[in-house]
Amino acid sequence: MDGRVERTMSGALWSEFCDVLKSAGETVLRPEVPTDPLDRAEGYRYLTRILRLALEMHVENAEPRTPRLALGCRPDIKLGCDNPDSYYLTAPLHGDHEYRIRGRLGTVPVLSFGAYYGGMGSPRSGCSGSLERSKLVVDAEGRFEISLSAKPRPGNWIALDAEAGSHQLVVRQTFTDRRRETVAELELERLGEGQGAPPLDAATFHDRLLAAARYVKGNTALFADWARDFQQHPNEVRPLDVSRAQGDPSLFYLQGYWSLARDEAWLLEFRPPECDYWNFQLNNYWLESLDYRDHRIDLNGLAARPEADGRIRIVVAHRDPGHPNWIDTAHHARGTMGLRIVKGRAQPVVEQRVVAFDRIPAFSGRR
């Protein structure tokens, strides 16, 4: 009998699964992690959220022979500076198979497809192929087809890495105004014989359940490492390479750590470069976007109001200073933050400073 089957039968699998999850909790207790009760509670809630996502990705929707597009990050599951403006879909793929996406464009301005292998933070990981909206060949009604395979195909094509094996498809659709814009209609299928779902196999389940546990532990540590490094330069966004964290290849990221007293504000000023999209957002220590359902914790290029000279001034503060570009800290004293720019023609020069709340410059643009 396969040893993995024996471990599933005996319960050893479940014990190891629980042990890995338990060890993941040690990250929350690292010495550099803030000890505020809110930060500590959010750390453990973060583990439960990642576990839900991990089980969906690695157990429930992990079969590359019958892939299904599933919702990824969302208001109650967040990971790695998730963008409040984005609608994330994921699906399992494998380099041995060929797939097809049929779709029809919506009105969201940013749409991208990426095939990733190796997992976040793995030694051999990356994006085997990607395609974004401006490169799509579509018909007069906005319909399109995309091939995904190890062998090149004519037309819209995303490369898979034959040697890497398992991949994850990530579809990002980014709004500038959720009230008026619509996402694309998408269908994913595997091509070839044998389209039915295989029965649950004990050995395969063994591997997938442990993969879910490792996903929780690995990603918790990865982003905690980022937060630790960001702490070395408080209240400052700096360029960050996110290629090993399944970042969109078309994005330029600046990320950092923020910490503000009740009577302070943090000002971020820059001239947005020519680009398809940009946004700034606040996250908690664990790189989860703050609650954007009840607080204004992010700002994009459509919503931001320029000063009289064309610069954008973003004001991060614990209470409303009367500035149209105020970002709410949502009851947090510290956390992480990110400025992302999609297909920017240049890198912005960002001026950053902490000031007393009563020293925030008045807005000089049009009301």
C-alpha positions in Angstrom: 0.0 0.0 0.0 1.2 3.5 -0.8 2.6 5.1 2.3 0.4 8.2 1.8 -2.7 6.0 1.8 -1.5 4.3 5.1 -1.0 7.8 6.6 -4.4 8.8 5.6 -6.0 5.6 7.0 -4.1 5.8 10.3 -4.7 9.5 11.0 -1.0 10.4 10.8 -1.9 12.7 7.9 -4.4 14.6 10.1 -1.9 14.9 12.9 0.8 16.3 10.6 -1.7 18.7 9.1 -2.6 20.0 12.6 1.0 20.2 13.6 2.0 22.3 10.6 -0.9 24.7 11.3 0.1 24.9 15.0 3.7 25.8 14.0 2.3 28.5 11.7 1.0 30.3 14.7 4.5 30.8 16.0 4.9 33.6 13.4 2.2 35.6 15.2 4.5 35.5 18.3 7.7 36.8 16.7 9.5 39.4 18.8 9.2 42.1 16.2 5.4 41.7 15.9 3.4 44.5 17.6 1.8 43.3 20.9 -1.3 45.5 20.7 -4.3 43.2 21.3 -5.8 44.3 17.9 -2.6 43.3 16.0 -2.4 40.0 17.9 -6.1 39.1 17.3 -5.8 40.0 13.6 -2.7 37.8 13.3 -4.7 34.7 14.4 -7.7 35.7 12.4 -5.3 36.0 9.4 -4.3 32.4 9.9 -8.0 31.3 9.8 -8.5 33.3 6.6 -5.5 31.9 4.9 -6.5 28.4 5.9 -9.9 28.9 4.3 -8.2 30.1 1.1 -5.7 27.3 1.2 -8.3 24.6 1.6 -10.3 26.1 -1.4 -7.2 26.2 -3.6 -5.4 23.0 -2.6 -8.2 20.6 -1.7 -11.6 21.7 -3.0 -10.5 23.2 -6.3 -7.2 21.6 -6.9 -7.9 19.3 -9.8 -6.2 20.6 -13.0 -8.2 18.1 -15.1 -11.4 19.8 -14.2 -10.4 23.4 -13.3 -13.0 25.9 -12.1 -12.5 29.6 -11.8 -13.0 30.4 -8.1 -13.0 33.7 -6.2 -9.7 34.4 -4.5 -9.0 37.3 -2.2 -12.2 39.1 -1.1 -13.4 41.2 1.9 -13.1 38.3 4.3 -10.0 36.6 2.9 -7.0 38.8 2.3 -3.4 38.2 1.4 -0.3 40.1 0.4 -1.5 43.7 0.1 -4.7 42.6 -1.7 -6.2 45.4 -3.8 -9.7 46.6 -2.7 -10.3 47.6 -6.3 -9.5 44.1 -7.7 -11.7 41.1 -8.4 -9.5 38.0 -8.2 -10.2 34.6 -9.8 -8.0 31.6 -9.6 -7.9 28.0 -11.0 -5.5 25.1 -11.0 -3.6 24.2 -14.2 -0.9 21.7 -15.2 1.8 21.9 -17.8 0.8 18.5 -19.2 -2.6 19.8 -20.3 -3.9 22.4 -22.6 -6.7 24.8 -21.7 -9.0 27.4 -23.2 -10.6 30.5 -21.8 -13.6 31.9 -23.6 -14.6 35.4 -22.5 -16.3 38.6 -23.2 -14.9 41.9 -22.0 -16.5 43.9 -19.3 -15.9 47.6 -18.7 -13.2 47.3 -16.0 -10.1 49.1 -17.3 -7.6 46.6 -16.1 -7.8 42.9 -16.9 -4.8 40.5 -16.7 -4.2 36.8 -16.8 -1.1 35.1 -15.3 0.0 31.5 -15.0 2.2 31.0 -11.9 4.2 27.9 -10.8 6.1 27.0 -7.7 3.9 28.8 -5.1 4.6 32.0 -3.3 8.1 32.1 -1.9 9.3 28.8 -3.4 12.9 28.6 -4.6 11.8 27.9 -8.2 8.7 30.0 -8.7 7.6 32.5 -11.3 5.1 33.5 -14.0 5.3 31.2 -17.0 3.1 33.5 -19.1 0.7 36.4 -18.9 -1.6 38.4 -21.0 -3.3 41.8 -20.3 -6.3 43.5 -21.8 -4.5 45.7 -24.3 -2.8 42.7 -25.9 -6.0 40.6 -26.3 -7.3 40.0 -29.7 -11.1 40.5 -29.5 -14.0 40.6 -32.0 -16.4 43.4 -32.5 -18.5 42.3 -29.5 -15.6 42.1 -27.2 -15.4 38.3 -27.3 -12.1 36.4 -27.2 -10.5 33.0 -26.7 -7.1 32.4 -24.9 -5.1 29.2 -25.2 -3.0 28.1 -22.3 -0.4 25.4 -23.0 3.3 24.4 -22.9 3.4 24.5 -26.7 2.9 27.9 -28.5 -0.5 28.5 -30.1 -1.6 31.1 -32.6 -3.6 34.1 -31.4 -4.1 34.8 -27.7 -1.7 32.4 -25.8 -0.4 32.0 -22.3 2.6 29.8 -21.9 2.7 27.0 -19.3 6.0 25.6 -18.0 6.1 21.9 -18.8 8.9 21.2 -16.3 7.1 23.0 -13.5 4.0 20.8 -13.6 1.3 22.4 -11.4 0.4 26.0 -12.0 -2.2 28.5 -10.7 -4.1 30.7 -13.0 -4.7 34.2 -11.5 -7.1 36.6 -13.2 -7.1 40.2 -12.0 -9.9 42.6 -12.9 -9.4 46.0 -11.4 -12.1 48.6 -11.0 -11.8 52.4 -10.9 -15.5 52.7 -10.0 -17.3 49.5 -8.8 -20.7 51.2 -9.0 -20.5 51.6 -12.8 -18.0 49.1 -14.2 -18.5 45.4 -14.9 -16.2 42.4 -14.9 -15.6 40.2 -17.9 -17.6 37.0 -18.5 -15.1 34.1 -18.4 -15.3 30.3 -18.9 -12.3 28.0 -18.5 -12.0 24.4 -19.8 -9.4 21.7 -20.3 -9.1 20.4 -23.8 -8.7 16.7 -24.7 -10.1 13.4 -23.7 -11.6 12.5 -20.3 -13.3 15.6 -19.0 -15.0 14.0 -16.0 -13.9 14.6 -12.5 -11.8 11.7 -11.1 -12.9 10.1 -7.7 -11.2 11.2 -4.6 -7.9 9.4 -4.2 -6.4 9.0 -0.7 -2.8 9.5 -1.8 -3.6 12.6 -3.8 -5.7 13.9 -0.9 -2.8 13.4 1.4 -0.5 15.6 -0.7 -3.2 18.3 -1.2 -4.0 18.5 2.5 -0.4 18.9 3.4 0.0 21.5 0.6 -2.8 23.5 2.2 -1.0 23.5 5.5 2.3 24.4 4.0 0.6 27.2 2.1 -0.7 28.7 5.4 2.7 28.4 7.1 4.7 29.6 4.1 2.7 32.6 3.3 2.3 33.7 6.9 6.1 33.6 7.2 6.7 35.3 3.8 4.6 38.3 4.5 5.7 38.6 8.1 9.2 38.8 6.7 8.1 41.6 4.5 6.5 43.5 7.4 9.6 43.0 9.5 11.8 44.5 6.7 9.4 47.4 6.2 9.7 48.3 9.9 13.3 49.3 9.3 12.0 52.4 7.3 8.8 53.6 9.0 6.4 55.9 7.2 8.2 55.4 3.9 7.1 53.5 0.8 10.0 51.9 -1.1 10.2 49.8 -4.3 9.6 46.1 -3.8 10.1 43.1 -6.1 7.0 40.9 -5.8 7.8 38.4 -8.5 8.1 35.5 -6.0 4.7 36.4 -4.5 2.7 36.1 -7.7 2.7 39.8 -8.4 1.3 41.1 -11.7 4.3 41.5 -14.1 2.9 44.8 -15.3 2.9 46.4 -11.8 5.3 48.6 -10.2 5.1 48.4 -6.4 6.1 50.6 -3.5 5.4 49.2 -0.1 6.2 50.1 3.5 5.3 50.3 7.2 3.4 53.1 8.8 3.0 54.1 12.5 1.1 57.2 13.7 0.3 58.7 17.1 -3.2 60.0 17.6 -2.2 63.6 16.9 -0.1 62.9 13.8 -0.7 62.6 10.1 1.4 61.1 7.3 1.5 62.9 4.0 2.4 61.3 0.7 2.8 63.6 -2.3 3.6 62.7 -5.9 2.7 63.4 -9.5 1.1 60.2 -10.9 2.9 59.0 -14.0 1.1 58.2 -17.2 -0.3 54.7 -16.5 -3.3 52.5 -16.8 -4.2 52.6 -13.1 -2.7 53.4 -9.7 -3.9 53.1 -6.1 -2.7 53.6 -2.6 -3.9 51.6 0.3 -3.4 50.9 4.0 -3.0 47.4 5.4 -2.7 45.9 8.8 0.6 44.5 10.0 -0.2 41.2 8.2 -0.5 42.9 4.8 -4.3 42.5 4.8 -6.0 45.6 3.4 -7.9 47.3 6.1 -11.7 47.0 6.1 -12.7 48.9 3.0 -16.4 48.1 3.4 -16.8 50.5 6.3 -13.7 52.7 6.0 -12.0 54.6 3.2 -8.6 53.0 3.4 -7.6 53.3 -0.3 -7.6 55.8 -3.1 -7.2 55.3 -6.9 -6.4 57.6 -9.8 -10.1 58.3 -10.5 -11.1 59.1 -6.9 -8.0 61.1 -6.0 -8.4 64.9 -6.1 -5.3 66.8 -7.4 -3.9 69.9 -5.7 -3.8 73.2 -7.7 -0.4 72.3 -9.1 -1.5 68.9 -10.3 0.2 66.9 -7.5 -1.6 64.3 -5.5 -1.4 64.7 -1.7 -2.7 61.7 0.3 -3.4 62.3 4.0 -3.3 59.4 6.4 -4.7 60.2 9.7 -6.8 58.7 12.5 -9.6 61.3 12.0 -11.0 63.3 9.1 -9.0 66.5 8.6 -11.4 67.8 6.0 -9.1 66.9 3.1 -10.7 65.1 0.1 -7.8 62.6 -0.1 -8.0 61.5 3.6 -7.2 57.8 4.2 -8.8 56.4 7.4 -6.6 54.2 9.7 -9.7 52.3 10.7 -8.8 52.2 14.4 -5.2 51.0 13.8 -2.1 52.6 15.2 0.3 50.9 12.7 0.4 48.6 9.8 1.7 48.2 6.2 0.9 50.1 3.0 1.2 49.9 -0.7 1.3 52.1 -3.8 0.8 50.2 -7.0 1.1 51.5 -10.6 -0.1 49.4 -13.6 1.9 49.9 -16.7 3.5 53.1 -15.6 5.5 55.0 -18.2 7.8 56.2 -15.4 8.5 55.7 -11.7 7.0 58.5 -9.6 9.1 60.6 -7.2 7.2 60.3 -3.9 7.7 62.9 -1.1 6.7 61.6 2.4 6.6 63.2 5.8 4.9 62.9 9.2 3.3 66.2 10.5 1.2 67.2 13.5 -2.5 66.8 12.8 -3.0 70.6 13.1 -0.2 71.2 10.5 -1.9 69.3 7.6 -1.8 71.7 4.6 -5.2 72.8 3.4 -6.4 71.4 0.1 -5.6 73.8 -2.8 -7.5 72.2 -5.6 -11.1 72.6 -6.7 -13.8 71.4 -4.3 
